[in-house]
Amino acid sequence: MGSSRYHRTQVLLDREQHQALEEIARKERRSLSDVVREMLDAQLAERRRRDMSIAAQALLADYASDKELTAFTAPNAEDLR
């Protein structure tokens, strides 16, 4: 492992969590670490989507009321020259 892309960390799981992860890893013939990384990636992606949605909702009122924000709809031929 040495200077790999991974960073060692310690996480304490309750018995049921650990057993569930071990079962998934065993069935899929993967390491427990690989299963945990996959689940973390999925959760991090979901949180990024949620954060983006919250940010978009916060800007919605400005976008709806400020005509300058919606003035540009599509490029015309002159814009592409």
mmCIF file of the N, C-alpha and C atoms, coordinates in Angstrom:
data_MODEL
# 
_entry.id   MODEL 
# 
loop_
_atom_site.group_PDB 
_atom_site.id 
_atom_site.type_symbol 
_atom_site.label_atom_id 
_atom_site.label_alt_id 
_atom_site.label_comp_id 
_atom_site.label_asym_id 
_atom_site.label_entity_id 
_atom_site.label_seq_id 
_atom_site.pdbx_PDB_ins_code 
_atom_site.Cartn_x 
_atom_site.Cartn_y 
_atom_site.Cartn_z 
_atom_site.occupancy 
_atom_site.B_iso_or_equiv 
_atom_site.pdbx_formal_charge 
_atom_site.auth_seq_id 
_atom_site.auth_comp_id 
_atom_site.auth_asym_id 
_atom_site.auth_atom_id 
_atom_site.pdbx_PDB_model_num 
ATOM 1   N N  . MET A 1 1  ? 0.848   -1.192  0.000   1.00 0.00 ? 1  MET A N  1 
ATOM 2   C CA . MET A 1 1  ? 0.000   0.000   0.000   1.00 0.00 ? 1  MET A CA 1 
ATOM 3   C C  . MET A 1 1  ? 0.880   1.237   0.000   1.00 0.00 ? 1  MET A C  1 
ATOM 4   N N  . GLY A 1 2  ? 1.849   1.396   0.845   1.00 0.00 ? 2  GLY A N  1 
ATOM 5   C CA . GLY A 1 2  ? 2.842   2.457   0.802   1.00 0.00 ? 2  GLY A CA 1 
ATOM 6   C C  . GLY A 1 2  ? 2.311   3.831   0.466   1.00 0.00 ? 2  GLY A C  1 
ATOM 7   N N  . SER A 1 3  ? 2.699   4.340   -0.679  1.00 0.00 ? 3  SER A N  1 
ATOM 8   C CA . SER A 1 3  ? 2.307   5.696   -1.086  1.00 0.00 ? 3  SER A CA 1 
ATOM 9   C C  . SER A 1 3  ? 1.135   5.653   -2.060  1.00 0.00 ? 3  SER A C  1 
ATOM 10  N N  . SER A 1 4  ? 0.168   4.802   -1.787  1.00 0.00 ? 4  SER A N  1 
ATOM 11  C CA . SER A 1 4  ? -0.989  4.687   -2.672  1.00 0.00 ? 4  SER A CA 1 
ATOM 12  C C  . SER A 1 4  ? -1.907  5.894   -2.525  1.00 0.00 ? 4  SER A C  1 
ATOM 13  N N  . ARG A 1 5  ? -2.977  5.866   -3.249  1.00 0.00 ? 5  ARG A N  1 
ATOM 14  C CA . ARG A 1 5  ? -3.938  6.971   -3.208  1.00 0.00 ? 5  ARG A CA 1 
ATOM 15  C C  . ARG A 1 5  ? -4.837  6.914   -1.979  1.00 0.00 ? 5  ARG A C  1 
ATOM 16  N N  . TYR A 1 6  ? -4.739  5.871   -1.200  1.00 0.00 ? 6  TYR A N  1 
ATOM 17  C CA . TYR A 1 6  ? -5.603  5.709   -0.044  1.00 0.00 ? 6  TYR A CA 1 
ATOM 18  C C  . TYR A 1 6  ? -4.985  6.311   1.212   1.00 0.00 ? 6  TYR A C  1 
ATOM 19  N N  . HIS A 1 7  ? -5.860  6.733   2.087   1.00 0.00 ? 7  HIS A N  1 
ATOM 20  C CA . HIS A 1 7  ? -5.457  7.274   3.380   1.00 0.00 ? 7  HIS A CA 1 
ATOM 21  C C  . HIS A 1 7  ? -6.052  6.379   4.456   1.00 0.00 ? 7  HIS A C  1 
ATOM 22  N N  . ARG A 1 8  ? -5.222  5.870   5.297   1.00 0.00 ? 8  ARG A N  1 
ATOM 23  C CA . ARG A 1 8  ? -5.702  4.968   6.349   1.00 0.00 ? 8  ARG A CA 1 
ATOM 24  C C  . ARG A 1 8  ? -6.460  5.773   7.412   1.00 0.00 ? 8  ARG A C  1 
ATOM 25  N N  . THR A 1 9  ? -7.608  5.251   7.802   1.00 0.00 ? 9  THR A N  1 
ATOM 26  C CA . THR A 1 9  ? -8.391  5.878   8.860   1.00 0.00 ? 9  THR A CA 1 
ATOM 27  C C  . THR A 1 9  ? -9.069  4.776   9.667   1.00 0.00 ? 9  THR A C  1 
ATOM 28  N N  . GLN A 1 10 ? -9.507  5.106   10.827  1.00 0.00 ? 10 GLN A N  1 
ATOM 29  C CA . GLN A 1 10 ? -10.181 4.127   11.677  1.00 0.00 ? 10 GLN A CA 1 
ATOM 30  C C  . GLN A 1 10 ? -11.612 4.586   11.900  1.00 0.00 ? 10 GLN A C  1 
ATOM 31  N N  . VAL A 1 11 ? -12.535 3.669   11.711  1.00 0.00 ? 11 VAL A N  1 
ATOM 32  C CA . VAL A 1 11 ? -13.952 3.954   11.908  1.00 0.00 ? 11 VAL A CA 1 
ATOM 33  C C  . VAL A 1 11 ? -14.512 2.871   12.818  1.00 0.00 ? 11 VAL A C  1 
ATOM 34  N N  . LEU A 1 12 ? -15.224 3.275   13.839  1.00 0.00 ? 12 LEU A N  1 
ATOM 35  C CA . LEU A 1 12 ? -15.856 2.310   14.738  1.00 0.00 ? 12 LEU A CA 1 
ATOM 36  C C  . LEU A 1 12 ? -17.285 2.061   14.280  1.00 0.00 ? 12 LEU A C  1 
ATOM 37  N N  . LEU A 1 13 ? -17.597 0.794   14.054  1.00 0.00 ? 13 LEU A N  1 
ATOM 38  C CA . LEU A 1 13 ? -18.924 0.383   13.605  1.00 0.00 ? 13 LEU A CA 1 
ATOM 39  C C  . LEU A 1 13 ? -19.580 -0.439  14.694  1.00 0.00 ? 13 LEU A C  1 
ATOM 40  N N  . ASP A 1 14 ? -20.906 -0.405  14.716  1.00 0.00 ? 14 ASP A N  1 
ATOM 41  C CA . ASP A 1 14 ? -21.553 -1.320  15.646  1.00 0.00 ? 14 ASP A CA 1 
ATOM 42  C C  . ASP A 1 14 ? -21.560 -2.715  15.004  1.00 0.00 ? 14 ASP A C  1 
ATOM 43  N N  . ARG A 1 15 ? -21.870 -3.696  15.792  1.00 0.00 ? 15 ARG A N  1 
ATOM 44  C CA . ARG A 1 15 ? -21.784 -5.091  15.339  1.00 0.00 ? 15 ARG A CA 1 
ATOM 45  C C  . ARG A 1 15 ? -22.616 -5.342  14.086  1.00 0.00 ? 15 ARG A C  1 
ATOM 46  N N  . GLU A 1 16 ? -23.851 -4.827  14.058  1.00 0.00 ? 16 GLU A N  1 
ATOM 47  C CA . GLU A 1 16 ? -24.737 -5.069  12.921  1.00 0.00 ? 16 GLU A CA 1 
ATOM 48  C C  . GLU A 1 16 ? -24.194 -4.429  11.641  1.00 0.00 ? 16 GLU A C  1 
ATOM 49  N N  . GLN A 1 17 ? -23.649 -3.235  11.752  1.00 0.00 ? 17 GLN A N  1 
ATOM 50  C CA . GLN A 1 17 ? -23.061 -2.575  10.584  1.00 0.00 ? 17 GLN A CA 1 
ATOM 51  C C  . GLN A 1 17 ? -21.894 -3.393  10.034  1.00 0.00 ? 17 GLN A C  1 
ATOM 52  N N  . HIS A 1 18 ? -21.029 -3.812  10.932  1.00 0.00 ? 18 HIS A N  1 
ATOM 53  C CA . HIS A 1 18 ? -19.851 -4.573  10.515  1.00 0.00 ? 18 HIS A CA 1 
ATOM 54  C C  . HIS A 1 18 ? -20.255 -5.896  9.869   1.00 0.00 ? 18 HIS A C  1 
ATOM 55  N N  . GLN A 1 19 ? -21.204 -6.583  10.469  1.00 0.00 ? 19 GLN A N  1 
ATOM 56  C CA . GLN A 1 19 ? -21.666 -7.863  9.912   1.00 0.00 ? 19 GLN A CA 1 
ATOM 57  C C  . GLN A 1 19 ? -22.299 -7.668  8.535   1.00 0.00 ? 19 GLN A C  1 
ATOM 58  N N  . ALA A 1 20 ? -23.093 -6.622  8.389   1.00 0.00 ? 20 ALA A N  1 
ATOM 59  C CA . ALA A 1 20 ? -23.731 -6.353  7.097   1.00 0.00 ? 20 ALA A CA 1 
ATOM 60  C C  . ALA A 1 20 ? -22.684 -6.064  6.023   1.00 0.00 ? 20 ALA A C  1 
ATOM 61  N N  . LEU A 1 21 ? -21.690 -5.266  6.369   1.00 0.00 ? 21 LEU A N  1 
ATOM 62  C CA . LEU A 1 21 ? -20.627 -4.957  5.410   1.00 0.00 ? 21 LEU A CA 1 
ATOM 63  C C  . LEU A 1 21 ? -19.813 -6.191  5.054   1.00 0.00 ? 21 LEU A C  1 
ATOM 64  N N  . GLU A 1 22 ? -19.499 -7.005  6.051   1.00 0.00 ? 22 GLU A N  1 
ATOM 65  C CA . GLU A 1 22 ? -18.757 -8.242  5.782   1.00 0.00 ? 22 GLU A CA 1 
ATOM 66  C C  . GLU A 1 22 ? -19.549 -9.171  4.873   1.00 0.00 ? 22 GLU A C  1 
ATOM 67  N N  . GLU A 1 23 ? -20.842 -9.248  5.083   1.00 0.00 ? 23 GLU A N  1 
ATOM 68  C CA . GLU A 1 23 ? -21.694 -10.110 4.257   1.00 0.00 ? 23 GLU A CA 1 
ATOM 69  C C  . GLU A 1 23 ? -21.709 -9.622  2.801   1.00 0.00 ? 23 GLU A C  1 
ATOM 70  N N  . ILE A 1 24 ? -21.857 -8.329  2.616   1.00 0.00 ? 24 ILE A N  1 
ATOM 71  C CA . ILE A 1 24 ? -21.831 -7.766  1.258   1.00 0.00 ? 24 ILE A CA 1 
ATOM 72  C C  . ILE A 1 24 ? -20.485 -8.062  0.598   1.00 0.00 ? 24 ILE A C  1 
ATOM 73  N N  . ALA A 1 25 ? -19.411 -7.807  1.318   1.00 0.00 ? 25 ALA A N  1 
ATOM 74  C CA . ALA A 1 25 ? -18.068 -8.036  0.782   1.00 0.00 ? 25 ALA A CA 1 
ATOM 75  C C  . ALA A 1 25 ? -17.876 -9.509  0.417   1.00 0.00 ? 25 ALA A C  1 
ATOM 76  N N  . ARG A 1 26 ? -18.324 -10.397 1.275   1.00 0.00 ? 26 ARG A N  1 
ATOM 77  C CA . ARG A 1 26 ? -18.179 -11.827 1.012   1.00 0.00 ? 26 ARG A CA 1 
ATOM 78  C C  . ARG A 1 26 ? -18.964 -12.243 -0.224  1.00 0.00 ? 26 ARG A C  1 
ATOM 79  N N  . LYS A 1 27 ? -20.241 -11.812 -0.308  1.00 0.00 ? 27 LYS A N  1 
ATOM 80  C CA . LYS A 1 27 ? -21.092 -12.177 -1.447  1.00 0.00 ? 27 LYS A CA 1 
ATOM 81  C C  . LYS A 1 27 ? -20.535 -11.634 -2.760  1.00 0.00 ? 27 LYS A C  1 
ATOM 82  N N  . GLU A 1 28 ? -19.964 -10.440 -2.713  1.00 0.00 ? 28 GLU A N  1 
ATOM 83  C CA . GLU A 1 28 ? -19.461 -9.799  -3.931  1.00 0.00 ? 28 GLU A CA 1 
ATOM 84  C C  . GLU A 1 28 ? -17.977 -10.067 -4.169  1.00 0.00 ? 28 GLU A C  1 
ATOM 85  N N  . ARG A 1 29 ? -17.385 -10.862 -3.273  1.00 0.00 ? 29 ARG A N  1 
ATOM 86  C CA . ARG A 1 29 ? -15.955 -11.201 -3.366  1.00 0.00 ? 29 ARG A CA 1 
ATOM 87  C C  . ARG A 1 29 ? -15.092 -9.946  -3.492  1.00 0.00 ? 29 ARG A C  1 
ATOM 88  N N  . ARG A 1 30 ? -15.349 -9.039  -2.566  1.00 0.00 ? 30 ARG A N  1 
ATOM 89  C CA . ARG A 1 30 ? -14.623 -7.767  -2.518  1.00 0.00 ? 30 ARG A CA 1 
ATOM 90  C C  . ARG A 1 30 ? -14.126 -7.572  -1.099  1.00 0.00 ? 30 ARG A C  1 
ATOM 91  N N  . SER A 1 31 ? -13.218 -6.633  -0.944  1.00 0.00 ? 31 SER A N  1 
ATOM 92  C CA . SER A 1 31 ? -12.764 -6.312  0.406   1.00 0.00 ? 31 SER A CA 1 
ATOM 93  C C  . SER A 1 31 ? -13.813 -5.459  1.110   1.00 0.00 ? 31 SER A C  1 
ATOM 94  N N  . LEU A 1 32 ? -13.815 -5.538  2.418   1.00 0.00 ? 32 LEU A N  1 
ATOM 95  C CA . LEU A 1 32 ? -14.708 -4.702  3.209   1.00 0.00 ? 32 LEU A CA 1 
ATOM 96  C C  . LEU A 1 32 ? -14.394 -3.225  2.934   1.00 0.00 ? 32 LEU A C  1 
ATOM 97  N N  . SER A 1 33 ? -13.113 -2.905  2.811   1.00 0.00 ? 33 SER A N  1 
ATOM 98  C CA . SER A 1 33 ? -12.718 -1.516  2.526   1.00 0.00 ? 33 SER A CA 1 
ATOM 99  C C  . SER A 1 33 ? -13.297 -1.030  1.206   1.00 0.00 ? 33 SER A C  1 
ATOM 100 N N  . ASP A 1 34 ? -13.297 -1.888  0.200   1.00 0.00 ? 34 ASP A N  1 
ATOM 101 C CA . ASP A 1 34 ? -13.837 -1.507  -1.104  1.00 0.00 ? 34 ASP A CA 1 
ATOM 102 C C  . ASP A 1 34 ? -15.334 -1.222  -1.008  1.00 0.00 ? 34 ASP A C  1 
ATOM 103 N N  . VAL A 1 35 ? -16.039 -2.051  -0.262  1.00 0.00 ? 35 VAL A N  1 
ATOM 104 C CA . VAL A 1 35 ? -17.482 -1.853  -0.073  1.00 0.00 ? 35 VAL A CA 1 
ATOM 105 C C  . VAL A 1 35 ? -17.731 -0.531  0.657   1.00 0.00 ? 35 VAL A C  1 
ATOM 106 N N  . VAL A 1 36 ? -16.965 -0.261  1.701   1.00 0.00 ? 36 VAL A N  1 
ATOM 107 C CA . VAL A 1 36 ? -17.131 0.980   2.461   1.00 0.00 ? 36 VAL A CA 1 
ATOM 108 C C  . VAL A 1 36 ? -16.834 2.186   1.572   1.00 0.00 ? 36 VAL A C  1 
ATOM 109 N N  . ARG A 1 37 ? -15.755 2.127   0.778   1.00 0.00 ? 37 ARG A N  1 
ATOM 110 C CA . ARG A 1 37 ? -15.435 3.248   -0.119  1.00 0.00 ? 37 ARG A CA 1 
ATOM 111 C C  . ARG A 1 37 ? -16.557 3.496   -1.120  1.00 0.00 ? 37 ARG A C  1 
ATOM 112 N N  . GLU A 1 38 ? -17.124 2.421   -1.669  1.00 0.00 ? 38 GLU A N  1 
ATOM 113 C CA . GLU A 1 38 ? -18.229 2.566   -2.616  1.00 0.00 ? 38 GLU A CA 1 
ATOM 114 C C  . GLU A 1 38 ? -19.434 3.243   -1.955  1.00 0.00 ? 38 GLU A C  1 
ATOM 115 N N  . MET A 1 39 ? -19.755 2.816   -0.747  1.00 0.00 ? 39 MET A N  1 
ATOM 116 C CA . MET A 1 39 ? -20.891 3.411   -0.037  1.00 0.00 ? 39 MET A CA 1 
ATOM 117 C C  . MET A 1 39 ? -20.625 4.872   0.310   1.00 0.00 ? 39 MET A C  1 
ATOM 118 N N  . LEU A 1 40 ? -19.402 5.175   0.711   1.00 0.00 ? 40 LEU A N  1 
ATOM 119 C CA . LEU A 1 40 ? -19.050 6.566   1.000   1.00 0.00 ? 40 LEU A CA 1 
ATOM 120 C C  . LEU A 1 40 ? -19.142 7.425   -0.248  1.00 0.00 ? 40 LEU A C  1 
ATOM 121 N N  . ASP A 1 41 ? -18.647 6.907   -1.373  1.00 0.00 ? 41 ASP A N  1 
ATOM 122 C CA . ASP A 1 41 ? -18.735 7.650   -2.630  1.00 0.00 ? 41 ASP A CA 1 
ATOM 123 C C  . ASP A 1 41 ? -20.192 7.960   -2.983  1.00 0.00 ? 41 ASP A C  1 
ATOM 124 N N  . ALA A 1 42 ? -21.061 6.972   -2.815  1.00 0.00 ? 42 ALA A N  1 
ATOM 125 C CA . ALA A 1 42 ? -22.481 7.178   -3.126  1.00 0.00 ? 42 ALA A CA 1 
ATOM 126 C C  . ALA A 1 42 ? -23.095 8.229   -2.203  1.00 0.00 ? 42 ALA A C  1 
ATOM 127 N N  . GLN A 1 43 ? -22.777 8.169   -0.929  1.00 0.00 ? 43 GLN A N  1 
ATOM 128 C CA . GLN A 1 43 ? -23.324 9.130   0.028   1.00 0.00 ? 43 GLN A CA 1 
ATOM 129 C C  . GLN A 1 43 ? -22.771 10.535  -0.219  1.00 0.00 ? 43 GLN A C  1 
ATOM 130 N N  . LEU A 1 44 ? -21.485 10.631  -0.531  1.00 0.00 ? 44 LEU A N  1 
ATOM 131 C CA . LEU A 1 44 ? -20.895 11.941  -0.823  1.00 0.00 ? 44 LEU A CA 1 
ATOM 132 C C  . LEU A 1 44 ? -21.515 12.550  -2.077  1.00 0.00 ? 44 LEU A C  1 
ATOM 133 N N  . ALA A 1 45 ? -21.740 11.735  -3.098  1.00 0.00 ? 45 ALA A N  1 
ATOM 134 C CA . ALA A 1 45 ? -22.383 12.229  -4.328  1.00 0.00 ? 45 ALA A CA 1 
ATOM 135 C C  . ALA A 1 45 ? -23.801 12.710  -4.030  1.00 0.00 ? 45 ALA A C  1 
ATOM 136 N N  . GLU A 1 46 ? -24.527 11.967  -3.215  1.00 0.00 ? 46 GLU A N  1 
ATOM 137 C CA . GLU A 1 46 ? -25.889 12.369  -2.845  1.00 0.00 ? 46 GLU A CA 1 
ATOM 138 C C  . GLU A 1 46 ? -25.875 13.693  -2.083  1.00 0.00 ? 46 GLU A C  1 
ATOM 139 N N  . ARG A 1 47 ? -24.940 13.854  -1.180  1.00 0.00 ? 47 ARG A N  1 
ATOM 140 C CA . ARG A 1 47 ? -24.848 15.106  -0.424  1.00 0.00 ? 47 ARG A CA 1 
ATOM 141 C C  . ARG A 1 47 ? -24.483 16.272  -1.338  1.00 0.00 ? 47 ARG A C  1 
ATOM 142 N N  . ARG A 1 48 ? -23.604 16.047  -2.336  1.00 0.00 ? 48 ARG A N  1 
ATOM 143 C CA . ARG A 1 48 ? -23.283 17.112  -3.296  1.00 0.00 ? 48 ARG A CA 1 
ATOM 144 C C  . ARG A 1 48 ? -24.520 17.504  -4.099  1.00 0.00 ? 48 ARG A C  1 
ATOM 145 N N  . ARG A 1 49 ? -25.304 16.501  -4.545  1.00 0.00 ? 49 ARG A N  1 
ATOM 146 C CA . ARG A 1 49 ? -26.546 16.797  -5.281  1.00 0.00 ? 49 ARG A CA 1 
ATOM 147 C C  . ARG A 1 49 ? -27.505 17.593  -4.409  1.00 0.00 ? 49 ARG A C  1 
ATOM 148 N N  . ARG A 1 50 ? -27.641 17.204  -3.153  1.00 0.00 ? 50 ARG A N  1 
ATOM 149 C CA . ARG A 1 50 ? -28.536 17.915  -2.230  1.00 0.00 ? 50 ARG A CA 1 
ATOM 150 C C  . ARG A 1 50 ? -28.065 19.349  -2.011  1.00 0.00 ? 50 ARG A C  1 
ATOM 151 N N  . ASP A 1 51 ? -26.760 19.526  -1.815  1.00 0.00 ? 51 ASP A N  1 
ATOM 152 C CA . ASP A 1 51 ? -26.217 20.877  -1.620  1.00 0.00 ? 51 ASP A CA 1 
ATOM 153 C C  . ASP A 1 51 ? -26.445 21.750  -2.860  1.00 0.00 ? 51 ASP A C  1 
ATOM 154 N N  . MET A 1 52 ? -26.265 21.160  -4.047  1.00 0.00 ? 52 MET A N  1 
ATOM 155 C CA . MET A 1 52 ? -26.504 21.912  -5.283  1.00 0.00 ? 52 MET A CA 1 
ATOM 156 C C  . MET A 1 52 ? -27.978 22.287  -5.412  1.00 0.00 ? 52 MET A C  1 
ATOM 157 N N  . SER A 1 53 ? -28.855 21.394  -5.028  1.00 0.00 ? 53 SER A N  1 
ATOM 158 C CA . SER A 1 53 ? -30.285 21.670  -5.080  1.00 0.00 ? 53 SER A CA 1 
ATOM 159 C C  . SER A 1 53 ? -30.667 22.798  -4.125  1.00 0.00 ? 53 SER A C  1 
ATOM 160 N N  . ILE A 1 54 ? -30.108 22.764  -2.932  1.00 0.00 ? 54 ILE A N  1 
ATOM 161 C CA . ILE A 1 54 ? -30.367 23.827  -1.956  1.00 0.00 ? 54 ILE A CA 1 
ATOM 162 C C  . ILE A 1 54 ? -29.865 25.166  -2.485  1.00 0.00 ? 54 ILE A C  1 
ATOM 163 N N  . ALA A 1 55 ? -28.674 25.173  -3.075  1.00 0.00 ? 55 ALA A N  1 
ATOM 164 C CA . ALA A 1 55 ? -28.118 26.409  -3.640  1.00 0.00 ? 55 ALA A CA 1 
ATOM 165 C C  . ALA A 1 55 ? -28.991 26.918  -4.783  1.00 0.00 ? 55 ALA A C  1 
ATOM 166 N N  . ALA A 1 56 ? -29.468 26.017  -5.635  1.00 0.00 ? 56 ALA A N  1 
ATOM 167 C CA . ALA A 1 56 ? -30.328 26.414  -6.749  1.00 0.00 ? 56 ALA A CA 1 
ATOM 168 C C  . ALA A 1 56 ? -31.643 26.991  -6.240  1.00 0.00 ? 56 ALA A C  1 
ATOM 169 N N  . GLN A 1 57 ? -32.208 26.370  -5.218  1.00 0.00 ? 57 GLN A N  1 
ATOM 170 C CA . GLN A 1 57 ? -33.455 26.883  -4.643  1.00 0.00 ? 57 GLN A CA 1 
ATOM 171 C C  . GLN A 1 57 ? -33.247 28.277  -4.056  1.00 0.00 ? 57 GLN A C  1 
ATOM 172 N N  . ALA A 1 58 ? -32.096 28.505  -3.442  1.00 0.00 ? 58 ALA A N  1 
ATOM 173 C CA . ALA A 1 58 ? -31.810 29.814  -2.855  1.00 0.00 ? 58 ALA A CA 1 
ATOM 174 C C  . ALA A 1 58 ? -31.707 30.895  -3.933  1.00 0.00 ? 58 ALA A C  1 
ATOM 175 N N  . LEU A 1 59 ? -31.291 30.511  -5.129  1.00 0.00 ? 59 LEU A N  1 
ATOM 176 C CA . LEU A 1 59 ? -31.146 31.485  -6.226  1.00 0.00 ? 59 LEU A CA 1 
ATOM 177 C C  . LEU A 1 59 ? -32.401 31.619  -7.076  1.00 0.00 ? 59 LEU A C  1 
ATOM 178 N N  . LEU A 1 60 ? -33.362 30.748  -6.878  1.00 0.00 ? 60 LEU A N  1 
ATOM 179 C CA . LEU A 1 60 ? -34.551 30.716  -7.729  1.00 0.00 ? 60 LEU A CA 1 
ATOM 180 C C  . LEU A 1 60 ? -35.312 32.035  -7.747  1.00 0.00 ? 60 LEU A C  1 
ATOM 181 N N  . ALA A 1 61 ? -35.491 32.663  -6.617  1.00 0.00 ? 61 ALA A N  1 
ATOM 182 C CA . ALA A 1 61 ? -36.238 33.928  -6.565  1.00 0.00 ? 61 ALA A CA 1 
ATOM 183 C C  . ALA A 1 61 ? -35.519 35.005  -7.382  1.00 0.00 ? 61 ALA A C  1 
ATOM 184 N N  . ASP A 1 62 ? -34.193 35.096  -7.249  1.00 0.00 ? 62 ASP A N  1 
ATOM 185 C CA . ASP A 1 62 ? -33.428 36.062  -8.038  1.00 0.00 ? 62 ASP A CA 1 
ATOM 186 C C  . ASP A 1 62 ? -33.542 35.758  -9.520  1.00 0.00 ? 62 ASP A C  1 
ATOM 187 N N  . TYR A 1 63 ? -33.428 34.515  -9.866  1.00 0.00 ? 63 TYR A N  1 
ATOM 188 C CA . TYR A 1 63 ? -33.486 34.107  -11.270 1.00 0.00 ? 63 TYR A CA 1 
ATOM 189 C C  . TYR A 1 63 ? -34.849 34.447  -11.875 1.00 0.00 ? 63 TYR A C  1 
ATOM 190 N N  . ALA A 1 64 ? -35.912 34.232  -11.117 1.00 0.00 ? 64 ALA A N  1 
ATOM 191 C CA . ALA A 1 64 ? -37.262 34.492  -11.615 1.00 0.00 ? 64 ALA A CA 1 
ATOM 192 C C  . ALA A 1 64 ? -37.554 35.986  -11.715 1.00 0.00 ? 64 ALA A C  1 
ATOM 193 N N  . SER A 1 65 ? -36.946 36.815  -10.865 1.00 0.00 ? 65 SER A N  1 
ATOM 194 C CA . SER A 1 65 ? -37.296 38.231  -10.839 1.00 0.00 ? 65 SER A CA 1 
ATOM 195 C C  . SER A 1 65 ? -36.308 39.129  -11.582 1.00 0.00 ? 65 SER A C  1 
ATOM 196 N N  . ASP A 1 66 ? -35.113 38.654  -11.876 1.00 0.00 ? 66 ASP A N  1 
ATOM 197 C CA . ASP A 1 66 ? -34.096 39.481  -12.531 1.00 0.00 ? 66 ASP A CA 1 
ATOM 198 C C  . ASP A 1 66 ? -34.022 39.119  -14.005 1.00 0.00 ? 66 ASP A C  1 
ATOM 199 N N  . LYS A 1 67 ? -34.596 39.986  -14.842 1.00 0.00 ? 67 LYS A N  1 
ATOM 200 C CA . LYS A 1 67 ? -34.667 39.719  -16.285 1.00 0.00 ? 67 LYS A CA 1 
ATOM 201 C C  . LYS A 1 67 ? -33.282 39.613  -16.916 1.00 0.00 ? 67 LYS A C  1 
ATOM 202 N N  . GLU A 1 68 ? -32.279 40.257  -16.352 1.00 0.00 ? 68 GLU A N  1 
ATOM 203 C CA . GLU A 1 68 ? -30.928 40.148  -16.909 1.00 0.00 ? 68 GLU A CA 1 
ATOM 204 C C  . GLU A 1 68 ? -30.389 38.723  -16.783 1.00 0.00 ? 68 GLU A C  1 
ATOM 205 N N  . LEU A 1 69 ? -30.810 38.020  -15.765 1.00 0.00 ? 69 LEU A N  1 
ATOM 206 C CA . LEU A 1 69 ? -30.354 36.647  -15.596 1.00 0.00 ? 69 LEU A CA 1 
ATOM 207 C C  . LEU A 1 69 ? -30.958 35.705  -16.628 1.00 0.00 ? 69 LEU A C  1 
ATOM 208 N N  . THR A 1 70 ? -32.123 36.079  -17.164 1.00 0.00 ? 70 THR A N  1 
ATOM 209 C CA . THR A 1 70 ? -32.805 35.206  -18.126 1.00 0.00 ? 70 THR A CA 1 
ATOM 210 C C  . THR A 1 70 ? -32.818 35.784  -19.534 1.00 0.00 ? 70 THR A C  1 
ATOM 211 N N  . ALA A 1 71 ? -32.106 36.868  -19.768 1.00 0.00 ? 71 ALA A N  1 
ATOM 212 C CA . ALA A 1 71 ? -32.128 37.509  -21.086 1.00 0.00 ? 71 ALA A CA 1 
ATOM 213 C C  . ALA A 1 71 ? -31.500 36.635  -22.159 1.00 0.00 ? 71 ALA A C  1 
ATOM 214 N N  . PHE A 1 72 ? -30.458 35.924  -21.846 1.00 0.00 ? 72 PHE A N  1 
ATOM 215 C CA . PHE A 1 72 ? -29.786 35.073  -22.818 1.00 0.00 ? 72 PHE A CA 1 
ATOM 216 C C  . PHE A 1 72 ? -30.505 33.727  -22.887 1.00 0.00 ? 72 PHE A C  1 
ATOM 217 N N  . THR A 1 73 ? -30.980 33.353  -24.079 1.00 0.00 ? 73 THR A N  1 
ATOM 218 C CA . THR A 1 73 ? -31.657 32.076  -24.216 1.00 0.00 ? 73 THR A CA 1 
ATOM 219 C C  . THR A 1 73 ? -30.879 31.100  -25.083 1.00 0.00 ? 73 THR A C  1 
ATOM 220 N N  . ALA A 1 74 ? -30.364 31.581  -26.211 1.00 0.00 ? 74 ALA A N  1 
ATOM 221 C CA . ALA A 1 74 ? -29.605 30.694  -27.101 1.00 0.00 ? 74 ALA A CA 1 
ATOM 222 C C  . ALA A 1 74 ? -28.761 31.577  -28.019 1.00 0.00 ? 74 ALA A C  1 
ATOM 223 N N  . PRO A 1 75 ? -27.602 31.093  -28.427 1.00 0.00 ? 75 PRO A N  1 
ATOM 224 C CA . PRO A 1 75 ? -26.769 31.897  -29.334 1.00 0.00 ? 75 PRO A CA 1 
ATOM 225 C C  . PRO A 1 75 ? -27.403 31.964  -30.720 1.00 0.00 ? 75 PRO A C  1 
ATOM 226 N N  . ASN A 1 76 ? -27.245 33.105  -31.353 1.00 0.00 ? 76 ASN A N  1 
ATOM 227 C CA . ASN A 1 76 ? -27.673 33.187  -32.735 1.00 0.00 ? 76 ASN A CA 1 
ATOM 228 C C  . ASN A 1 76 ? -26.421 33.130  -33.613 1.00 0.00 ? 76 ASN A C  1 
ATOM 229 N N  . ALA A 1 77 ? -26.585 33.179  -34.917 1.00 0.00 ? 77 ALA A N  1 
ATOM 230 C CA . ALA A 1 77 ? -25.462 33.025  -35.839 1.00 0.00 ? 77 ALA A CA 1 
ATOM 231 C C  . ALA A 1 77 ? -24.406 34.099  -35.612 1.00 0.00 ? 77 ALA A C  1 
ATOM 232 N N  . GLU A 1 78 ? -24.810 35.315  -35.274 1.00 0.00 ? 78 GLU A N  1 
ATOM 233 C CA . GLU A 1 78 ? -23.853 36.395  -35.051 1.00 0.00 ? 78 GLU A CA 1 
ATOM 234 C C  . GLU A 1 78 ? -22.986 36.137  -33.810 1.00 0.00 ? 78 GLU A C  1 
ATOM 235 N N  . ASP A 1 79 ? -23.539 35.504  -32.811 1.00 0.00 ? 79 ASP A N  1 
ATOM 236 C CA . ASP A 1 79 ? -22.788 35.195  -31.603 1.00 0.00 ? 79 ASP A CA 1 
ATOM 237 C C  . ASP A 1 79 ? -21.683 34.166  -31.865 1.00 0.00 ? 79 ASP A C  1 
ATOM 238 N N  . LEU A 1 80 ? -21.855 33.355  -32.893 1.00 0.00 ? 80 LEU A N  1 
ATOM 239 C CA . LEU A 1 80 ? -20.919 32.279  -33.165 1.00 0.00 ? 80 LEU A CA 1 
ATOM 240 C C  . LEU A 1 80 ? -19.793 32.682  -34.096 1.00 0.00 ? 80 LEU A C  1 
ATOM 241 N N  . ARG A 1 81 ? -19.799 33.898  -34.609 1.00 0.00 ? 81 ARG A N  1 
ATOM 242 C CA . ARG A 1 81 ? -18.745 34.337  -35.531 1.00 0.00 ? 81 ARG A CA 1 
ATOM 243 C C  . ARG A 1 81 ? -17.557 34.844  -34.813 1.00 0.00 ? 81 ARG A C  1 
# 
